[in-house]
Amino acid sequence: MKASKLPPRVEGCYIFRGTRHIRAAMYEHIAEPVQLVEVPSKARKELAVVMLGRAAKFQLEKFSGTWELINVEETL
């Protein structure tokens, strides 16, 4: 699948290439697989980014770059 500059709207695994806004003028450059998961937020659910090796969930709005869907199949 082709990479998109628009943030994803569905849960899944993606290759993200771009930057994550940390605070003020601090940015982190990222080029790695990430997972998008739904998290409860007030009256609705929002997508959050889980980065490899980190337990924290980050707001999708903090990420700017390209997203490429990884097709992951479950095996029984």
All heavy atoms as a GROMACS GRO file, in nm:
protein
  608
    1MET      N    1   0.083  -0.118   0.000
    1MET     CA    2   0.000   0.000   0.000
    1MET      C    3   0.088   0.125   0.000
    1MET      O    4   0.194   0.128   0.060
    1MET     CB    5  -0.090  -0.004   0.124
    1MET     CG    6  -0.216   0.071   0.108
    1MET     SD    7  -0.327   0.041   0.247
    1MET     CE    8  -0.475   0.043   0.156
    2LYS      N    9   0.044   0.230  -0.064
    2LYS     CA   10   0.119   0.354  -0.076
    2LYS      C   11   0.111   0.435   0.054
    2LYS      O   12   0.008   0.436   0.122
    2LYS     CB   13   0.063   0.434  -0.193
    2LYS     CG   14   0.149   0.548  -0.233
    2LYS     CD   15   0.096   0.614  -0.358
    2LYS     CE   16   0.184   0.731  -0.395
    2LYS     NZ   17   0.139   0.798  -0.513
    3ALA      N   18   0.217   0.504   0.087
    3ALA     CA   19   0.221   0.589   0.207
    3ALA      C   20   0.130   0.710   0.188
    3ALA      O   21   0.117   0.762   0.078
    3ALA     CB   22   0.363   0.634   0.235
    4SER      N   23   0.068   0.755   0.298
    4SER     CA   24  -0.023   0.868   0.295
    4SER      C   25   0.024   0.975   0.392
    4SER      O   26   0.072   0.945   0.500
    4SER     CB   27  -0.164   0.822   0.334
    4SER     OG   28  -0.250   0.933   0.350
    5LYS      N   29   0.006   1.101   0.354
    5LYS     CA   30   0.039   1.213   0.443
    5LYS      C   31  -0.075   1.243   0.539
    5LYS      O   32  -0.057   1.314   0.637
    5LYS     CB   33   0.075   1.337   0.363
    5LYS     CG   34   0.209   1.323   0.293
    5LYS     CD   35   0.252   1.453   0.229
    5LYS     CE   36   0.388   1.435   0.165
    5LYS     NZ   37   0.442   1.558   0.114
    6LEU      N   38  -0.194   1.189   0.510
    6LEU     CA   39  -0.308   1.209   0.598
    6LEU      C   40  -0.302   1.109   0.712
    6LEU      O   41  -0.269   0.993   0.691
    6LEU     CB   42  -0.439   1.190   0.521
    6LEU     CG   43  -0.465   1.289   0.408
    6LEU    CD1   44  -0.590   1.249   0.332
    6LEU    CD2   45  -0.477   1.429   0.462
    7PRO      N   46  -0.334   1.151   0.835
    7PRO     CA   47  -0.333   1.057   0.947
    7PRO      C   48  -0.438   0.948   0.926
    7PRO      O   49  -0.545   0.973   0.873
    7PRO     CB   50  -0.370   1.144   1.068
    7PRO     CG   51  -0.357   1.284   1.024
    7PRO     CD   52  -0.368   1.286   0.875
    8PRO      N   53  -0.408   0.827   0.969
    8PRO     CA   54  -0.504   0.717   0.956
    8PRO      C   55  -0.629   0.740   1.039
    8PRO      O   56  -0.627   0.813   1.139
    8PRO     CB   57  -0.428   0.596   1.010
    8PRO     CG   58  -0.287   0.637   1.020
    8PRO     CD   59  -0.284   0.785   1.028
    9ARG      N   60  -0.738   0.678   0.997
    9ARG     CA   61  -0.864   0.689   1.071
    9ARG      C   62  -0.908   0.556   1.130
    9ARG      O   63  -1.014   0.548   1.190
    9ARG     CB   64  -0.973   0.743   0.980
    9ARG     CG   65  -0.951   0.890   0.948
    9ARG     CD   66  -1.060   0.943   0.861
    9ARG     NE   67  -1.010   0.938   0.723
    9ARG     CZ   68  -1.085   0.944   0.616
    9ARG    NH1   69  -1.214   0.952   0.627
    9ARG    NH2   70  -1.031   0.940   0.496
   10VAL      N   71  -0.828   0.450   1.110
   10VAL     CA   72  -0.863   0.318   1.163
   10VAL      C   73  -0.744   0.259   1.240
   10VAL      O   74  -0.629   0.293   1.213
   10VAL     CB   75  -0.904   0.220   1.050
   10VAL    CG1   76  -1.032   0.265   0.984
   10VAL    CG2   77  -0.795   0.206   0.948
   11GLU      N   78  -0.776   0.171   1.335
   11GLU     CA   79  -0.672   0.103   1.411
   11GLU      C   80  -0.590   0.015   1.319
   11GLU      O   81  -0.638  -0.029   1.215
   11GLU     CB   82  -0.735   0.014   1.518
   11GLU     CG   83  -0.801   0.088   1.631
   11GLU     CD   84  -0.858  -0.008   1.732
   11GLU    OE1   85  -0.943  -0.090   1.694
   11GLU    OE2   86  -0.815   0.000   1.848
   12GLY      N   87  -0.467  -0.010   1.358
   12GLY     CA   88  -0.381  -0.098   1.280
   12GLY      C   89  -0.235  -0.069   1.305
   12GLY      O   90  -0.199   0.014   1.388
   13CYS      N   91  -0.152  -0.140   1.232
   13CYS     CA   92  -0.007  -0.121   1.240
   13CYS      C   93   0.040  -0.043   1.118
   13CYS      O   94  -0.004  -0.072   1.006
   13CYS     CB   95   0.062  -0.256   1.248
   13CYS     SG   96   0.023  -0.346   1.398
   14TYR      N   97   0.128   0.052   1.139
   14TYR     CA   98   0.174   0.140   1.032
   14TYR      C   99   0.323   0.163   1.043
   14TYR      O  100   0.380   0.155   1.152
   14TYR     CB  101   0.105   0.277   1.042
   14TYR     CG  102  -0.044   0.273   1.021
   14TYR    CD1  103  -0.130   0.245   1.126
   14TYR    CD2  104  -0.099   0.297   0.896
   14TYR    CE1  105  -0.267   0.240   1.107
   14TYR    CE2  106  -0.236   0.294   0.876
   14TYR     CZ  107  -0.319   0.265   0.981
   14TYR     OH  108  -0.455   0.260   0.962
   15ILE      N  109   0.386   0.193   0.931
   15ILE     CA  110   0.523   0.245   0.931
   15ILE      C  111   0.506   0.397   0.928
   15ILE      O  112   0.446   0.451   0.836
   15ILE     CB  113   0.602   0.200   0.807
   15ILE    CG1  114   0.618   0.049   0.801
   15ILE    CG2  115   0.739   0.270   0.804
   15ILE    CD1  116   0.712  -0.008   0.903
   16PHE      N  117   0.557   0.463   1.032
   16PHE     CA  118   0.548   0.610   1.039
   16PHE      C  119   0.685   0.668   1.012
   16PHE      O  120   0.784   0.627   1.072
   16PHE     CB  121   0.497   0.656   1.175
   16PHE     CG  122   0.500   0.805   1.189
   16PHE    CD1  123   0.405   0.883   1.126
   16PHE    CD2  124   0.600   0.868   1.261
   16PHE    CE1  125   0.408   1.021   1.136
   16PHE    CE2  126   0.605   1.006   1.272
   16PHE     CZ  127   0.508   1.082   1.209
   17ARG      N  128   0.690   0.767   0.922
   17ARG     CA  129   0.814   0.841   0.893
   17ARG      C  130   0.782   0.989   0.904
   17ARG      O  131   0.700   1.041   0.828
   17ARG     CB  132   0.863   0.809   0.752
   17ARG     CG  133   0.915   0.669   0.736
   17ARG     CD  134   0.962   0.642   0.593
   17ARG     NE  135   1.001   0.504   0.576
   17ARG     CZ  136   0.919   0.407   0.537
   17ARG    NH1  137   0.792   0.432   0.509
   17ARG    NH2  138   0.962   0.283   0.525
   18GLY      N  139   0.843   1.054   1.002
   18GLY     CA  140   0.816   1.196   1.021
   18GLY      C  141   0.862   1.243   1.157
   18GLY      O  142   0.961   1.193   1.210
   19THR      N  143   0.788   1.337   1.216
   19THR     CA  144   0.825   1.393   1.345
   19THR      C  145   0.711   1.383   1.445
   19THR      O  146   0.595   1.379   1.408
   19THR     CB  147   0.865   1.541   1.333
   19THR    OG1  148   0.756   1.614   1.277
   19THR    CG2  149   0.989   1.559   1.248
   20ARG      N  150   0.750   1.378   1.572
   20ARG     CA  151   0.653   1.383   1.682
   20ARG      C  152   0.683   1.508   1.762
   20ARG      O  153   0.797   1.532   1.805
   20ARG     CB  154   0.665   1.260   1.772
   20ARG     CG  155   0.573   1.266   1.894
   20ARG     CD  156   0.581   1.139   1.975
   20ARG     NE  157   0.704   1.129   2.052
   20ARG     CZ  158   0.718   1.163   2.181
   20ARG    NH1  159   0.615   1.212   2.248
   20ARG    NH2  160   0.833   1.149   2.241
   21HIS      N  161   0.582   1.593   1.782
   21HIS     CA  162   0.597   1.715   1.860
   21HIS      C  163   0.597   1.676   2.008
   21HIS      O  164   0.502   1.616   2.056
   21HIS     CB  165   0.483   1.812   1.830
   21HIS     CG  166   0.494   1.940   1.903
   21HIS    ND1  167   0.404   1.978   1.998
   21HIS    CD2  168   0.586   2.040   1.897
   21HIS    CE1  169   0.438   2.095   2.048
   21HIS    NE2  170   0.550   2.134   1.988
   22ILE      N  171   0.703   1.709   2.077
   22ILE     CA  172   0.713   1.674   2.218
   22ILE      C  173   0.660   1.788   2.306
   22ILE      O  174   0.565   1.769   2.381
   22ILE     CB  175   0.859   1.639   2.256
   22ILE    CG1  176   0.903   1.518   2.174
   22ILE    CG2  177   0.872   1.612   2.404
   22ILE    CD1  178   1.049   1.483   2.185
   23ARG      N  179   0.721   1.905   2.295
   23ARG     CA  180   0.672   2.025   2.365
   23ARG      C  181   0.749   2.145   2.313
   23ARG      O  182   0.859   2.131   2.262
   23ARG     CB  183   0.686   2.013   2.517
   23ARG     CG  184   0.828   2.003   2.565
   23ARG     CD  185   0.835   1.990   2.718
   23ARG     NE  186   0.968   1.962   2.759
   23ARG     CZ  187   1.022   1.842   2.771
   23ARG    NH1  188   0.949   1.737   2.744
   23ARG    NH2  189   1.146   1.827   2.809
   24ALA      N  190   0.689   2.261   2.326
   24ALA     CA  191   0.749   2.387   2.277
   24ALA      C  192   0.811   2.365   2.139
   24ALA      O  193   0.740   2.334   2.047
   24ALA     CB  194   0.848   2.440   2.378
   25ALA      N  195   0.941   2.381   2.128
   25ALA     CA  196   1.008   2.365   1.997
   25ALA      C  197   1.085   2.234   1.990
   25ALA      O  198   1.180   2.221   1.914
   25ALA     CB  199   1.102   2.483   1.974
   26MET      N  200   1.044   2.135   2.068
   26MET     CA  201   1.114   2.005   2.069
   26MET      C  202   1.039   1.904   1.982
   26MET      O  203   0.918   1.884   2.000
   26MET     CB  204   1.126   1.951   2.211
   26MET     CG  205   1.221   2.028   2.298
   26MET     SD  206   1.237   1.956   2.462
   26MET     CE  207   1.313   1.802   2.425
   27TYR      N  208   1.110   1.844   1.889
   27TYR     CA  209   1.055   1.743   1.798
   27TYR      C  210   1.145   1.622   1.798
   27TYR      O  211   1.266   1.633   1.814
   27TYR     CB  212   1.043   1.798   1.656
   27TYR     CG  213   0.939   1.904   1.642
   27TYR    CD1  214   0.969   2.038   1.668
   27TYR    CD2  215   0.809   1.873   1.605
   27TYR    CE1  216   0.874   2.137   1.656
   27TYR    CE2  217   0.712   1.971   1.592
   27TYR     CZ  218   0.746   2.102   1.618
   27TYR     OH  219   0.651   2.201   1.606
   28GLU      N  220   1.086   1.506   1.777
   28GLU     CA  221   1.161   1.381   1.766
   28GLU      C  222   1.139   1.326   1.626
   28GLU      O  223   1.025   1.315   1.581
   28GLU     CB  224   1.110   1.281   1.870
   28GLU     CG  225   1.170   1.145   1.862
   28GLU     CD  226   1.112   1.049   1.964
   28GLU    OE1  227   0.993   1.061   1.999
   28GLU    OE2  228   1.186   0.961   2.007
   29HIS      N  229   1.247   1.294   1.555
   29HIS     CA  230   1.236   1.235   1.422
   29HIS      C  231   1.220   1.085   1.437
   29HIS      O  232   1.294   1.020   1.511
   29HIS     CB  233   1.360   1.267   1.337
   29HIS     CG  234   1.370   1.412   1.304
   29HIS    ND1  235   1.302   1.468   1.198
   29HIS    CD2  236   1.435   1.514   1.364
   29HIS    CE1  237   1.327   1.597   1.194
   29HIS    NE2  238   1.408   1.629   1.294
   30ILE      N  239   1.120   1.031   1.367
   30ILE     CA  240   1.085   0.889   1.381
   30ILE      C  241   1.074   0.826   1.243
   30ILE      O  242   1.018   0.885   1.151
   30ILE     CB  243   0.951   0.874   1.454
   30ILE    CG1  244   0.956   0.938   1.591
   30ILE    CG2  245   0.909   0.728   1.464
   30ILE    CD1  246   0.822   0.954   1.657
   31ALA      N  247   1.121   0.702   1.232
   31ALA     CA  248   1.101   0.619   1.113
   31ALA      C  249   1.094   0.476   1.164
   31ALA      O  250   1.196   0.406   1.170
   31ALA     CB  251   1.214   0.637   1.014
   32GLU      N  252   0.976   0.436   1.209
   32GLU     CA  253   0.961   0.304   1.271
   32GLU      C  254   0.816   0.256   1.268
   32GLU      O  255   0.726   0.335   1.244
   32GLU     CB  256   1.011   0.307   1.415
   32GLU     CG  257   0.929   0.396   1.505
   32GLU     CD  258   0.984   0.405   1.647
   32GLU    OE1  259   1.099   0.450   1.663
   32GLU    OE2  260   0.912   0.368   1.740
   33PRO      N  261   0.796   0.126   1.295
   33PRO     CA  262   0.658   0.076   1.302
   33PRO      C  263   0.590   0.126   1.428
   33PRO      O  264   0.653   0.136   1.535
   33PRO     CB  265   0.674  -0.076   1.306
   33PRO     CG  266   0.819  -0.105   1.316
   33PRO     CD  267   0.895   0.023   1.307
   34VAL      N  268   0.464   0.162   1.416
   34VAL     CA  269   0.383   0.204   1.530
   34VAL      C  270   0.246   0.135   1.519
   34VAL      O  271   0.211   0.082   1.415
   34VAL     CB  272   0.363   0.358   1.533
   34VAL    CG1  273   0.494   0.430   1.552
   34VAL    CG2  274   0.291   0.407   1.410
   35GLN      N  275   0.173   0.136   1.629
   35GLN     CA  276   0.039   0.079   1.628
   35GLN      C  277  -0.060   0.186   1.670
   35GLN      O  278  -0.035   0.262   1.763
   35GLN     CB  279   0.032  -0.039   1.725
   35GLN     CG  280  -0.103  -0.106   1.727
   35GLN     CD  281  -0.107  -0.224   1.821
   35GLN    OE1  282  -0.018  -0.242   1.903
   35GLN    NE2  283  -0.211  -0.303   1.811
   36LEU      N  284  -0.173   0.194   1.599
   36LEU     CA  285  -0.280   0.285   1.636
   36LEU      C  286  -0.387   0.206   1.710
   36LEU      O  287  -0.430   0.100   1.664
   36LEU     CB  288  -0.341   0.352   1.513
   36LEU     CG  289  -0.287   0.492   1.482
   36LEU    CD1  290  -0.141   0.486   1.449
   36LEU    CD2  291  -0.364   0.557   1.375
   37VAL      N  292  -0.427   0.256   1.828
   37VAL     CA  293  -0.528   0.192   1.909
   37VAL      C  294  -0.633   0.295   1.950
   37VAL      O  295  -0.604   0.415   1.955
   37VAL     CB  296  -0.466   0.127   2.036
   37VAL    CG1  297  -0.371   0.015   1.998
   37VAL    CG2  298  -0.393   0.230   2.120
   38GLU      N  299  -0.753   0.247   1.980
   38GLU     CA  300  -0.858   0.337   2.030
   38GLU      C  301  -0.842   0.353   2.180
   38GLU      O  302  -0.817   0.255   2.251
   38GLU     CB  303  -0.996   0.281   1.999
   38GLU     CG  304  -1.040   0.304   1.858
   38GLU     CD  305  -1.186   0.267   1.837
   38GLU    OE1  306  -1.249   0.206   1.926
   38GLU    OE2  307  -1.237   0.301   1.730
   39VAL      N  308  -0.857   0.476   2.229
   39VAL     CA  309  -0.855   0.506   2.371
   39VAL      C  310  -0.976   0.590   2.404
   39VAL      O  311  -1.017   0.676   2.324
   39VAL     CB  312  -0.725   0.580   2.414
   39VAL    CG1  313  -0.606   0.489   2.402
   39VAL    CG2  314  -0.703   0.705   2.335
   40PRO      N  315  -1.037   0.567   2.522
   40PRO     CA  316  -1.152   0.650   2.559
   40PRO      C  317  -1.108   0.793   2.589
   40PRO      O  318  -1.005   0.816   2.650
   40PRO     CB  319  -1.207   0.582   2.684
   40PRO     CG  320  -1.101   0.489   2.730
   40PRO     CD  321  -1.006   0.465   2.618
   41SER      N  322  -1.187   0.889   2.540
   41SER     CA  323  -1.158   1.030   2.564
   41SER      C  324  -1.290   1.104   2.579
   41SER      O  325  -1.361   1.125   2.481
   41SER     CB  326  -1.078   1.087   2.447
   41SER     OG  327  -1.060   1.226   2.464
   42LYS      N  328  -1.321   1.140   2.702
   42LYS     CA  329  -1.447   1.208   2.733
   42LYS      C  330  -1.565   1.126   2.684
   42LYS      O  331  -1.585   1.015   2.728
   42LYS     CB  332  -1.446   1.350   2.679
   42LYS     CG  333  -1.336   1.434   2.740
   42LYS     CD  334  -1.336   1.575   2.689
   42LYS     CE  335  -1.219   1.648   2.750
   42LYS     NZ  336  -1.195   1.776   2.692
   43ALA      N  337  -1.643   1.176   2.591
   43ALA     CA  338  -1.765   1.107   2.548
   43ALA      C  339  -1.745   1.019   2.426
   43ALA      O  340  -1.838   0.956   2.379
   43ALA     CB  341  -1.875   1.209   2.521
   44ARG      N  342  -1.622   1.013   2.372
   44ARG     CA  343  -1.600   0.934   2.252
   44ARG      C  344  -1.463   0.866   2.258
   44ARG      O  345  -1.386   0.888   2.350
   44ARG     CB  346  -1.610   1.021   2.127
   44ARG     CG  347  -1.510   1.134   2.124
   44ARG     CD  348  -1.535   1.232   2.011
   44ARG     NE  349  -1.437   1.336   2.016
   44ARG     CZ  350  -1.348   1.360   1.922
   44ARG    NH1  351  -1.346   1.288   1.815
   44ARG    NH2  352  -1.262   1.457   1.935
   45LYS      N  353  -1.434   0.786   2.157
   45LYS     CA  354  -1.304   0.721   2.151
   45LYS      C  355  -1.219   0.790   2.045
   45LYS      O  356  -1.268   0.832   1.942
   45LYS     CB  357  -1.320   0.574   2.116
   45LYS     CG  358  -1.382   0.495   2.227
   45LYS     CD  359  -1.378   0.348   2.198
   45LYS     CE  360  -1.435   0.273   2.318
   45LYS     NZ  361  -1.415   0.130   2.306
   46GLU      N  362  -1.090   0.802   2.073
   46GLU     CA  363  -0.995   0.863   1.981
   46GLU      C  364  -0.883   0.765   1.952
   46GLU      O  365  -0.858   0.673   2.031
   46GLU     CB  366  -0.936   0.990   2.042
   46GLU     CG  367  -1.034   1.102   2.060
   46GLU     CD  368  -0.968   1.228   2.116
   46GLU    OE1  369  -0.848   1.224   2.150
   46GLU    OE2  370  -1.037   1.328   2.127
   47LEU      N  371  -0.813   0.786   1.843
   47LEU     CA  372  -0.698   0.704   1.811
   47LEU      C  373  -0.574   0.759   1.879
   47LEU      O  374  -0.555   0.880   1.888
   47LEU     CB  375  -0.675   0.699   1.660
   47LEU     CG  376  -0.775   0.618   1.580
   47LEU    CD1  377  -0.747   0.633   1.430
   47LEU    CD2  378  -0.772   0.473   1.619
   48ALA      N  379  -0.491   0.668   1.930
   48ALA     CA  380  -0.364   0.705   1.992
   48ALA      C  381  -0.255   0.620   1.930
   48ALA      O  382  -0.279   0.510   1.881
   48ALA     CB  383  -0.370   0.684   2.142
   49VAL      N  384  -0.132   0.670   1.935
   49VAL     CA  385  -0.017   0.601   1.877
   49VAL      C  386   0.062   0.534   1.987
   49VAL      O  387   0.096   0.596   2.088
   49VAL     CB  388   0.073   0.702   1.800
   49VAL    CG1  389   0.194   0.632   1.742
   49VAL    CG2  390  -0.006   0.772   1.691
   50VAL      N  391   0.092   0.405   1.967
   50VAL     CA  392   0.178   0.330   2.058
   50VAL      C  393   0.306   0.301   1.981
   50VAL      O  394   0.303   0.236   1.877
   50VAL     CB  395   0.113   0.198   2.104
   50VAL    CG1  396   0.206   0.120   2.196
   50VAL    CG2  397  -0.020   0.225   2.173
   51MET      N  398   0.418   0.351   2.034
   51MET     CA  399   0.546   0.332   1.967
   51MET      C  400   0.613   0.205   2.020
   51MET      O  401   0.591   0.166   2.135
   51MET     CB  402   0.635   0.454   1.991
   51MET     CG  403   0.576   0.580   1.930
   51MET     SD  404   0.661   0.729   1.977
   51MET     CE  405   0.822   0.702   1.908
   52LEU      N  406   0.690   0.140   1.935
   52LEU     CA  407   0.759   0.016   1.970
   52LEU      C  408   0.844   0.034   2.095
   52LEU      O  409   0.922   0.129   2.104
   52LEU     CB  410   0.849  -0.024   1.853
   52LEU     CG  411   0.857  -0.171   1.818
   52LEU    CD1  412   0.720  -0.224   1.782
   52LEU    CD2  413   0.953  -0.193   1.706
   53GLY      N  414   0.827  -0.051   2.194
   53GLY     CA  415   0.908  -0.047   2.315
   53GLY      C  416   0.864   0.055   2.418
   53GLY      O  417   0.931   0.072   2.519
   54ARG      N  418   0.754   0.122   2.396
   54ARG     CA  419   0.705   0.222   2.491
   54ARG      C  420   0.563   0.186   2.534
   54ARG      O  421   0.483   0.144   2.453
   54ARG     CB  422   0.705   0.362   2.431
   54ARG     CG  423   0.842   0.407   2.385
   54ARG     CD  424   0.838   0.551   2.344
   54ARG     NE  425   0.960   0.587   2.275
   54ARG     CZ  426   0.989   0.709   2.239
   54ARG    NH1  427   0.906   0.807   2.263
   54ARG    NH2  428   1.101   0.736   2.176
   55ALA      N  429   0.533   0.204   2.660
   55ALA     CA  430   0.400   0.172   2.712
   55ALA      C  431   0.303   0.289   2.693
   55ALA      O  432   0.182   0.269   2.690
   55ALA     CB  433   0.408   0.135   2.859
   56ALA      N  434   0.356   0.409   2.682
   56ALA     CA  435   0.272   0.529   2.672
   56ALA      C  436   0.198   0.534   2.539
   56ALA      O  437   0.246   0.487   2.437
   56ALA     CB  438   0.357   0.654   2.688
   57LYS      N  439   0.080   0.593   2.544
   57LYS     CA  440   0.001   0.619   2.424
   57LYS      C  441   0.009   0.769   2.396
   57LYS      O  442  -0.014   0.850   2.485
   57LYS     CB  443  -0.143   0.575   2.445
   57LYS     CG  444  -0.155   0.423   2.462
   57LYS     CD  445  -0.298   0.384   2.492
   57LYS     CE  446  -0.311   0.235   2.502
   57LYS     NZ  447  -0.259   0.179   2.624
   58PHE      N  448   0.042   0.805   2.272
   58PHE     CA  449   0.061   0.944   2.234
   58PHE      C  450  -0.055   0.990   2.146
   58PHE      O  451  -0.108   0.914   2.067
   58PHE     CB  452   0.194   0.962   2.159
   58PHE     CG  453   0.313   0.920   2.239
   58PHE    CD1  454   0.369   0.794   2.223
   58PHE    CD2  455   0.369   1.005   2.332
   58PHE    CE1  456   0.479   0.754   2.296
   58PHE    CE2  457   0.480   0.967   2.407
   58PHE     CZ  458   0.535   0.841   2.388
   59GLN      N  459  -0.089   1.119   2.155
   59GLN     CA  460  -0.196   1.175   2.073
   59GLN      C  461  -0.156   1.173   1.926
   59GLN      O  462  -0.044   1.210   1.891
   59GLN     CB  463  -0.226   1.319   2.115
   59GLN     CG  464  -0.285   1.334   2.251
   59GLN     CD  465  -0.304   1.480   2.286
   59GLN    OE1  466  -0.231   1.567   2.239
   59GLN    NE2  467  -0.402   1.507   2.370
   60LEU      N  468  -0.250   1.133   1.842
   60LEU     CA  469  -0.227   1.126   1.698
   60LEU      C  470  -0.192   1.263   1.640
   60LEU      O  471  -0.111   1.274   1.548
   60LEU     CB  472  -0.350   1.068   1.628
   60LEU     CG  473  -0.343   1.046   1.478
   60LEU    CD1  474  -0.230   0.951   1.442
   60LEU    CD2  475  -0.475   0.992   1.427
   61GLU      N  476  -0.248   1.369   1.698
   61GLU     CA  477  -0.225   1.506   1.648
   61GLU      C  478  -0.080   1.550   1.662
   61GLU      O  479  -0.037   1.645   1.597
   61GLU     CB  480  -0.314   1.607   1.723
   61GLU     CG  481  -0.461   1.586   1.703
   61GLU     CD  482  -0.519   1.476   1.793
   61GLU    OE1  483  -0.471   1.457   1.908
   61GLU    OE2  484  -0.611   1.407   1.748
   62LYS      N  485  -0.003   1.484   1.747
   62LYS     CA  486   0.137   1.520   1.770
   62LYS      C  487   0.230   1.466   1.661
   62LYS      O  488   0.348   1.497   1.660
   62LYS     CB  489   0.184   1.468   1.906
   62LYS     CG  490   0.103   1.518   2.023
   62LYS     CD  491   0.135   1.659   2.055
   62LYS     CE  492   0.058   1.706   2.178
   62LYS     NZ  493   0.086   1.842   2.212
   63PHE      N  494   0.177   1.384   1.569
   63PHE     CA  495   0.259   1.320   1.466
   63PHE      C  496   0.235   1.384   1.331
   63PHE      O  497   0.121   1.404   1.290
   63PHE     CB  498   0.226   1.170   1.459
   63PHE     CG  499   0.273   1.094   1.580
   63PHE    CD1  500   0.204   1.098   1.699
   63PHE    CD2  501   0.389   1.018   1.574
   63PHE    CE1  502   0.247   1.028   1.810
   63PHE    CE2  503   0.433   0.947   1.684
   63PHE     CZ  504   0.362   0.952   1.803
   64SER      N  505   0.344   1.416   1.262
   64SER     CA  506   0.335   1.477   1.130
   64SER      C  507   0.433   1.406   1.037
   64SER      O  508   0.553   1.404   1.063
   64SER     CB  509   0.369   1.625   1.139
   64SER     OG  510   0.368   1.683   1.011
   65GLY      N  511   0.379   1.342   0.933
   65GLY     CA  512   0.465   1.270   0.841
   65GLY      C  513   0.382   1.177   0.753
   65GLY      O  514   0.265   1.204   0.727
   66THR      N  515   0.443   1.067   0.711
   66THR     CA  516   0.372   0.973   0.625
   66THR      C  517   0.341   0.844   0.700
   66THR      O  518   0.417   0.801   0.788
   66THR     CB  519   0.455   0.938   0.499
   66THR    OG1  520   0.578   0.880   0.539
   66THR    CG2  521   0.479   1.061   0.413
   67TRP      N  522   0.229   0.784   0.663
   67TRP     CA  523   0.178   0.662   0.726
   67TRP      C  524   0.161   0.556   0.618
   67TRP      O  525   0.096   0.580   0.518
   67TRP     CB  526   0.042   0.688   0.790
   67TRP     CG  527   0.044   0.796   0.892
   67TRP    CD1  528   0.030   0.930   0.869
   67TRP    CD2  529   0.060   0.782   1.032
   67TRP    NE1  530   0.037   0.999   0.987
   67TRP    CE2  531   0.055   0.910   1.090
   67TRP    CE3  532   0.079   0.672   1.116
   67TRP    CZ2  533   0.067   0.930   1.226
   67TRP    CZ3  534   0.090   0.693   1.253
   67TRP    CH2  535   0.084   0.821   1.306
   68GLU      N  536   0.220   0.439   0.641
   68GLU     CA  537   0.206   0.329   0.547
   68GLU      C  538   0.152   0.208   0.622
   68GLU      O  539   0.216   0.159   0.717
   68GLU     CB  540   0.341   0.296   0.484
   68GLU     CG  541   0.333   0.192   0.376
   68GLU     CD  542   0.467   0.171   0.307
   68GLU    OE1  543   0.561   0.249   0.330
   68GLU    OE2  544   0.475   0.075   0.230
   69LEU      N  545   0.034   0.160   0.583
   69LEU     CA  546  -0.030   0.048   0.651
   69LEU      C  547   0.050  -0.079   0.635
   69LEU      O  548   0.098  -0.109   0.526
   69LEU     CB  549  -0.172   0.028   0.595
   69LEU     CG  550  -0.253  -0.084   0.656
   69LEU    CD1  551  -0.281  -0.058   0.804
   69LEU    CD2  552  -0.383  -0.102   0.580
   70ILE      N  553   0.066  -0.152   0.744
   70ILE     CA  554   0.130  -0.284   0.742
   70ILE      C  555   0.018  -0.386   0.753
   70ILE      O  556  -0.062  -0.382   0.847
   70ILE     CB  557   0.226  -0.304   0.862
   70ILE    CG1  558   0.332  -0.196   0.864
   70ILE    CG2  559   0.287  -0.442   0.857
   70ILE    CD1  560   0.417  -0.200   0.991
   71ASN      N  561   0.011  -0.477   0.657
   71ASN     CA  562  -0.090  -0.583   0.663
   71ASN      C  563  -0.040  -0.693   0.757
   71ASN      O  564   0.057  -0.762   0.727
   71ASN     CB  565  -0.118  -0.641   0.524
   71ASN     CG  566  -0.191  -0.542   0.438
   71ASN    OD1  567  -0.276  -0.468   0.486
   71ASN    ND2  568  -0.157  -0.536   0.312
   72VAL      N  569  -0.108  -0.706   0.870
   72VAL     CA  570  -0.071  -0.805   0.971
   72VAL      C  571  -0.183  -0.908   0.978
   72VAL      O  572  -0.298  -0.872   1.000
   72VAL     CB  573  -0.051  -0.738   1.110
   72VAL    CG1  574  -0.013  -0.842   1.214
   72VAL    CG2  575   0.054  -0.629   1.101
   73GLU      N  576  -0.149  -1.034   0.960
   73GLU     CA  577  -0.248  -1.140   0.967
   73GLU      C  578  -0.232  -1.215   1.098
   73GLU      O  579  -0.121  -1.244   1.141
   73GLU     CB  580  -0.230  -1.238   0.850
   73GLU     CG  581  -0.257  -1.176   0.716
   73GLU     CD  582  -0.244  -1.280   0.604
   73GLU    OE1  583  -0.246  -1.400   0.634
   73GLU    OE2  584  -0.230  -1.237   0.489
   74GLU      N  585  -0.346  -1.249   1.159
   74GLU     CA  586  -0.344  -1.328   1.281
   74GLU      C  587  -0.334  -1.475   1.244
   74GLU      O  588  -0.394  -1.520   1.148
   74GLU     CB  589  -0.470  -1.306   1.363
   74GLU     CG  590  -0.471  -1.174   1.435
   74GLU     CD  591  -0.586  -1.164   1.532
   74GLU    OE1  592  -0.620  -1.266   1.594
   74GLU    OE2  593  -0.640  -1.055   1.546
   75THR      N  594  -0.256  -1.550   1.321
   75THR     CA  595  -0.248  -1.694   1.300
   75THR      C  596  -0.303  -1.765   1.422
   75THR      O  597  -0.286  -1.719   1.536
   75THR     CB  598  -0.102  -1.739   1.276
   75THR    OG1  599  -0.023  -1.699   1.386
   75THR    CG2  600  -0.047  -1.678   1.147
   76LEU      N  601  -0.369  -1.873   1.400
   76LEU     CA  602  -0.427  -1.949   1.512
   76LEU      C  603  -0.339  -2.063   1.551
   76LEU      O  604  -0.266  -2.119   1.483
   76LEU     CB  605  -0.566  -2.001   1.474
   76LEU     CG  606  -0.667  -1.892   1.440
   76LEU    CD1  607  -0.797  -1.954   1.392
   76LEU    CD2  608  -0.694  -1.807   1.563
   0.00000   0.00000   0.00000
